[in-house]
């Protein structure tokens, strides 16, 4: 009799899980859909600039701009994005626990902290040309890249404000403001970039200036909405000295978040640097940058699902609902697998034509066509690992992601890539295959960690941290 009761309870729990999965998938769609367009719009700013410069029909301009944007991502944008991702744990769980004022205060803390981080990064960007020449890059490409990245400096500081604002709206599921401002910014960027590149003497660096202006416009739009919209009233905390009290907590999650994301981003950007050491570096750099920009653009869909997963999981853990968090994991992974299959199939069918969006040169387009099947594999792996990384940020175990990415890419992927490219003489194709080996190992490890997660324990840890920090803040104020 007792055994039958246990079996009945287990069956009921399983039924609730499957019933809840449908509802959770609807919630994931409501968050993921707008976030796809937000991320895509923001990423398309640099893609549009690269496309405009590519149609100047000067391989040197394209190589320099591609290298500059890659290094700007490595040394600046990826770091700021990674650190801001720490808010997905802090603000997401705080919002789920209805600590609304903490959501606003931590956003201010993040903006202040990331702005300070930009100061030493500025020195690196100004010295980029000399650094590239020192490590053996082509002097002509190094000069163009150094000139281009200097015009991107305003974008760096704008990014330090934009990324915390994105997390602030994301964790509250206030998605329409971000969607509207991102789309308006992109619509303004296209004619602005065209005018600066083709109608002024700025030429290639006009693309960098257009990016800087556009990102600042996005920041201004979001700040105005945050300041004056009634939708932000409960989380709109006044700017005060309290923002300094949360710096330690922010960096506690921001640093491993940044390392986790940067280790992966840097491994892909390292492809661009290594391609500059191959025979015919201008062609290799141009083609690999096109492939990298392609998967970065398509990653917008995975990013949207990952953002939805992070939001839903962090909110539910903060509210003390481990079962709902588990269902959110199942829903988000289901979407990731379906989306990866569809997108990679479409890309494979279009492999002969998508290279023309970046360049008119047949040599470049033919090389891109050869690389397309490998890019399709990258899309599948990136979608799966991207959502798994979002789950990690929602739970707050970014430190585990650091070890996973370190082992997958730097102990496995990059050595294989270098061996295939330089020892096996496979050039750029070998570099890309090696990184996919690392991505496969990463997916396997993150999947193992996620499947072994104790969600009840994660919920208890989130609640304990939130209310312990609240008591500590009250004691400091007293």
C-alpha positions in Angstrom: 0.0 0.0 0.0 2.8 2.4 1.0 4.8 1.5 -2.1 1.8 2.2 -4.3 1.4 5.6 -2.6 5.1 6.4 -3.4 4.6 5.4 -7.0 1.5 7.5 -7.3 3.3 10.5 -5.9 6.2 10.0 -8.3 3.8 9.7 -11.3 2.0 12.8 -10.2 5.3 14.7 -9.9 6.3 13.5 -13.4 2.9 14.6 -14.8 3.2 18.0 -13.2 6.7 18.3 -14.7 5.4 17.6 -18.2 2.4 19.8 -17.8 4.5 22.6 -16.5 7.0 22.2 -19.3 4.5 23.5 -21.9 3.8 26.6 -19.7 7.4 27.2 -19.1 8.2 27.0 -22.8 5.7 29.8 -23.4 7.5 31.9 -20.7 10.8 31.1 -22.4 9.5 32.3 -25.7 8.1 35.5 -24.3 11.6 36.4 -23.0 13.8 34.8 -25.6 12.0 36.3 -28.7 12.6 40.0 -27.8 16.1 39.2 -26.5 17.1 37.6 -29.8 16.3 40.9 -31.6 18.0 42.9 -28.9 21.2 41.0 -29.1 21.1 40.7 -32.9 20.5 44.5 -33.3 23.4 45.3 -31.0 25.7 42.8 -32.7 24.7 44.0 -36.2 26.2 47.4 -35.4 29.7 45.9 -35.9 28.5 43.6 -38.7 27.1 46.5 -40.7 30.4 48.4 -40.2 32.4 45.4 -41.4 30.1 45.0 -44.4 30.4 48.6 -45.4 34.2 48.6 -45.1 34.3 45.3 -47.0 32.6 47.0 -50.0 35.3 49.6 -50.2 37.1 46.8 -52.2 40.3 47.2 -50.2 41.4 44.0 -48.5 43.8 46.0 -46.2 40.9 48.1 -44.9 38.8 45.0 -44.3 41.6 43.1 -42.6 42.5 46.0 -40.4 38.9 46.6 -39.3 38.3 42.9 -38.7 41.4 42.6 -36.6 40.6 45.8 -34.7 37.0 44.7 -33.9 38.2 41.2 -32.9 40.8 42.7 -30.5 38.3 45.3 -29.2 36.1 42.3 -28.4 38.9 40.4 -26.8 40.3 43.2 -24.6 37.2 45.2 -24.0 33.7 44.3 -25.1 33.9 40.6 -24.0 35.3 41.6 -20.6 32.5 44.2 -20.0 29.8 41.8 -21.2 31.2 39.0 -19.0 31.4 41.2 -15.9 27.9 42.6 -16.5 26.6 39.0 -16.7 27.3 38.7 -12.9 24.1 40.8 -12.6 22.1 37.9 -14.0 22.8 36.1 -10.7 22.6 39.0 -8.3 19.7 41.0 -9.9 17.8 38.0 -11.2 17.7 36.3 -7.8 17.0 39.6 -6.0 14.1 40.3 -8.2 12.7 36.8 -7.7 13.0 37.4 -3.9 11.2 40.8 -4.4 14.2 42.8 -3.2 13.4 45.4 -5.9 15.6 48.2 -4.6 18.7 45.9 -4.6 18.1 45.4 -8.3 18.5 49.1 -9.0 21.4 49.7 -6.6 23.4 46.8 -8.0 22.9 48.2 -11.5 24.4 51.5 -10.5 27.3 49.6 -8.8 28.0 47.7 -12.0 28.0 50.8 -14.1 30.5 52.5 -11.8 32.7 49.4 -11.5 32.8 48.8 -15.3 33.5 52.5 -16.0 36.6 52.2 -13.8 37.6 49.0 -15.6 37.6 50.9 -18.9 40.4 53.2 -17.8 43.3 50.7 -18.0 41.7 49.2 -21.2 42.1 52.6 -22.8 45.8 52.4 -22.5 45.9 49.0 -24.2 43.7 50.2 -27.1 45.9 53.2 -27.7 49.0 51.0 -27.8 47.4 48.4 -30.0 49.5 49.1 -33.2 52.8 48.7 -31.4 51.6 45.5 -29.7 50.6 43.9 -33.0 53.9 44.8 -34.6 55.7 43.4 -31.6 54.0 40.0 -31.8 54.8 39.7 -35.5 51.6 40.9 -37.3 51.8 42.6 -40.7 52.8 46.3 -40.1 50.2 47.5 -42.7 47.4 45.6 -41.1 48.6 46.6 -37.6 48.5 50.3 -38.6 45.0 50.1 -39.9 43.8 48.1 -36.9 45.4 50.6 -34.4 43.9 53.6 -36.2 40.5 51.9 -36.3 40.4 50.9 -32.6 41.2 54.5 -31.4 38.0 55.7 -33.0 36.2 52.9 -31.1 37.2 54.3 -27.7 34.0 56.2 -27.1 32.1 52.9 -27.7 34.1 51.2 -24.9 32.7 53.6 -22.2 29.2 53.4 -23.7 29.4 49.6 -23.5 30.3 49.8 -19.8 26.9 51.5 -19.2 24.9 49.6 -21.8 25.6 46.1 -20.6 24.4 46.6 -16.9 21.3 48.4 -18.3 20.5 45.4 -20.5 20.8 43.1 -17.5 18.6 45.5 -15.4 15.8 45.3 -17.9 16.3 41.6 -18.7 16.0 40.4 -15.1 12.7 42.2 -14.8 11.5 40.9 -18.2 11.1 44.5 -19.4 11.9 43.5 -22.9 10.0 45.9 -25.2 12.0 49.0 -24.2 15.2 47.2 -25.0 13.8 45.9 -28.3 12.5 49.3 -29.4 15.7 51.1 -28.5 18.0 48.5 -30.1 16.0 48.4 -33.3 15.9 52.2 -33.5 19.6 52.4 -32.9 20.3 49.9 -35.7 18.0 51.8 -38.1 20.0 55.0 -37.4 23.3 53.2 -37.6 22.9 51.9 -41.2 22.6 55.3 -42.9 25.0 56.9 -40.5 27.7 54.3 -41.2 27.1 54.5 -44.9 27.5 58.2 -44.9 30.7 58.2 -42.7 32.3 55.4 -44.8 31.4 56.4 -48.3 30.6 60.1 -48.2 33.4 61.5 -45.9 37.2 61.3 -45.9 37.1 59.0 -42.9 36.6 56.0 -45.1 37.2 52.8 -43.0 37.4 54.5 -39.6 34.0 56.0 -40.4 32.7 52.6 -39.5 34.3 52.8 -36.0 32.9 56.3 -35.4 29.4 55.2 -36.4 29.6 52.3 -33.9 30.6 54.7 -31.1 27.8 57.1 -31.9 25.2 54.4 -32.2 26.1 52.6 -28.9 25.9 56.0 -27.1 22.5 56.6 -28.6 21.3 53.2 -27.3 22.6 54.1 -23.8 20.8 57.4 -23.8 17.5 55.9 -24.9 17.6 53.2 -22.1 18.7 55.7 -19.4 15.8 58.0 -20.3 13.3 55.1 -20.1 14.8 53.9 -16.8 14.6 57.4 -15.3 11.0 58.3 -16.4 9.0 55.2 -17.0 6.5 54.0 -14.4 7.5 50.4 -15.2 10.8 51.0 -13.5 9.5 52.7 -10.5 9.8 49.9 -7.9 13.5 49.1 -9.0 14.5 52.7 -9.6 16.7 53.3 -6.5 18.2 56.8 -5.9 21.9 57.1 -6.6 23.6 57.2 -3.2 26.7 55.9 -1.3 24.9 52.6 -1.0 26.2 51.7 -4.5 29.7 51.4 -3.0 28.6 48.8 -0.5 27.7 46.3 -3.2 31.0 46.5 -5.1 32.5 43.4 -3.4 29.4 41.3 -4.1 29.3 42.5 -7.7 32.9 41.6 -8.3 32.4 38.2 -6.6 30.1 37.2 -9.4 31.4 39.5 -12.1 35.0 38.2 -12.2 34.2 34.5 -12.7 31.4 35.5 -15.1 33.9 37.5 -17.1 36.6 34.8 -17.0 34.0 32.2 -18.1 32.8 34.2 -21.1 36.2 35.6 -22.0 38.0 32.3 -22.1 35.6 31.2 -24.8 35.5 34.5 -26.7 39.2 34.8 -26.6 39.8 31.4 -28.0 37.7 32.3 -31.1 39.4 35.7 -31.4 42.7 34.0 -31.2 41.9 32.4 -34.5 42.1 35.8 -36.1 45.6 36.4 -34.6 46.8 33.0 -35.6 45.5 33.5 -39.1 47.7 36.5 -39.5 50.7 34.2 -39.1 49.5 31.9 -42.0 50.6 32.3 -45.7 48.4 34.9 -47.4 47.4 36.5 -44.1 45.0 39.1 -45.6 42.8 36.4 -47.2 42.9 34.1 -44.1 42.1 37.0 -41.7 39.3 38.2 -43.9 37.6 34.8 -44.3 37.9 33.8 -40.7 36.5 37.2 -39.6 33.6 36.6 -41.9 32.9 33.2 -40.4 33.3 34.6 -36.9 30.9 37.4 -37.6 28.4 34.9 -39.1 28.3 32.7 -36.1 28.3 35.8 -33.8 25.2 37.0 -35.6 23.4 33.7 -35.6 24.3 33.3 -31.9 21.7 36.0 -31.2 19.0 33.3 -31.2 21.0 31.2 -28.7 21.7 34.3 -26.6 18.0 35.0 -26.5 17.2 31.5 -25.2 20.1 31.7 -22.8 18.9 35.1 -21.5 15.5 33.6 -21.0 16.9 30.6 -19.2 19.1 32.8 -16.9 16.2 35.1 -16.1 13.7 32.4 -15.4 16.1 30.2 -13.4 17.5 33.1 -11.3 14.0 34.4 -10.6 12.7 31.0 -9.5 15.7 30.2 -7.4 15.5 33.6 -5.7 11.8 33.0 -5.0 12.6 29.5 -3.6 11.0 27.4 -6.4 13.6 24.7 -7.3 11.0 22.6 -9.3 10.2 25.6 -11.6 13.9 26.2 -12.1 14.4 22.6 -13.2 11.5 22.9 -15.6 13.0 26.1 -17.1 16.2 24.1 -17.8 14.3 21.5 -19.7 12.4 24.0 -21.7 15.4 26.1 -22.6 17.5 23.1 -23.7 14.6 21.8 -25.8 14.5 25.2 -27.7 18.3 25.2 -28.1 18.4 21.8 -29.8 15.5 22.7 -32.1 16.8 26.1 -33.1 20.4 24.8 -33.7 19.1 22.1 -36.1 17.0 24.5 -38.1 19.6 27.4 -38.4 22.5 25.1 -39.3 20.4 23.5 -42.0 19.5 26.9 -43.5 23.1 28.0 -43.4 24.3 24.9 -45.2 21.7 25.4 -48.0 22.8 29.0 -48.4 26.6 28.3 -48.2 27.3 29.4 -51.8 25.8 32.9 -51.4 26.2 34.2 -47.9 29.9 35.2 -48.5 28.7 37.9 -50.9 27.2 39.8 -48.0 30.7 40.6 -46.8 32.8 40.8 -49.9 32.6 41.0 -53.7 35.9 39.1 -54.3 35.4 35.6 -55.7 38.5 34.3 -53.9 37.1 35.3 -50.5 33.6 34.0 -51.3 34.9 30.6 -52.5 36.9 30.2 -49.4 33.8 31.1 -47.2 31.9 28.4 -49.1 34.5 25.8 -48.3 34.3 26.8 -44.6 30.5 26.8 -44.5 30.0 23.1 -43.3 32.4 23.8 -40.4 30.5 26.9 -39.5 27.2 24.9 -39.4 28.8 22.6 -36.8 29.9 25.7 -34.9 26.3 26.9 -34.9 25.0 23.7 -33.3 27.7 23.6 -30.6 27.5 27.3 -29.8 23.7 27.1 -29.4 23.9 24.2 -26.9 26.8 25.6 -24.9 25.3 29.1 -25.0 22.1 28.0 -23.2 24.1 25.9 -20.8 26.2 29.0 -19.9 22.9 30.9 -19.3 21.8 28.2 -16.9 25.1 28.5 -15.1 24.7 32.3 -14.7 21.2 31.9 -13.4 22.4 29.4 -10.8 25.5 31.4 -9.9 28.1 28.7 -10.5 30.1 30.6 -13.0 33.3 29.5 -11.2 32.6 26.0 -12.5 32.3 27.4 -16.0 35.7 28.9 -15.7 37.4 25.5 -15.2 35.3 24.0 -17.9 36.2 26.6 -20.5 39.8 26.6 -19.5 40.1 22.9 -20.0 38.0 22.7 -23.1 39.6 25.4 -25.1 43.1 26.0 -23.8 44.1 22.5 -22.9 42.3 20.9 -25.8 40.9 23.1 -28.5 43.7 25.6 -29.1 46.5 23.0 -29.2 44.6 20.9 -31.7 43.9 24.0 -33.8 47.5 25.1 -33.9 48.6 21.5 -34.7 46.2 21.2 -37.6 46.9 24.7 -39.0 50.7 24.8 -38.8 51.8 21.1 -38.6 49.2 19.5 -40.7 49.2 22.5 -43.1 45.4 22.8 -43.0 45.6 26.7 -42.6 42.4 28.4 -41.6 40.3 25.3 -41.9 42.6 23.5 -39.4 42.2 26.4 -36.9 38.4 26.2 -37.1 38.3 22.4 -36.7 40.5 22.6 -33.6 38.2 25.2 -31.9 35.2 23.0 -32.6 36.9 20.1 -30.8 37.2 22.4 -27.8 33.5 23.5 -28.2 32.4 19.8 -28.1 34.4 19.1 -24.9 32.8 22.3 -23.4 29.3 21.1 -24.2 29.9 17.7 -22.8 31.3 19.0 -19.5 28.6 21.7 -19.0 25.9 19.1 -19.8 27.3 16.8 -17.1 27.4 19.6 -14.5 23.8 20.7 -15.3 22.4 17.2 -15.1 24.0 16.6 -11.7 22.8 19.9 -10.2 20.8 19.7 -6.9 18.1 22.3 -7.5 16.7 22.3 -4.0 20.2 23.0 -2.7 20.7 25.8 -5.3 17.4 27.5 -4.1 18.4 27.3 -0.5 21.8 28.8 -1.3 20.3 31.7 -3.3 17.8 32.5 -0.5 20.5 32.4 2.2 22.8 34.7 0.3 20.1 37.2 -0.5 18.8 37.5 3.0 22.3 37.4 4.6 23.4 40.3 2.4 20.2 42.2 3.3 20.9 41.8 7.0 24.5 42.8 6.5 23.4 46.0 4.6 21.0 46.9 7.4 23.8 46.5 10.1 26.1 48.7 8.0 23.4 51.4 7.8 22.7 51.2 11.5 
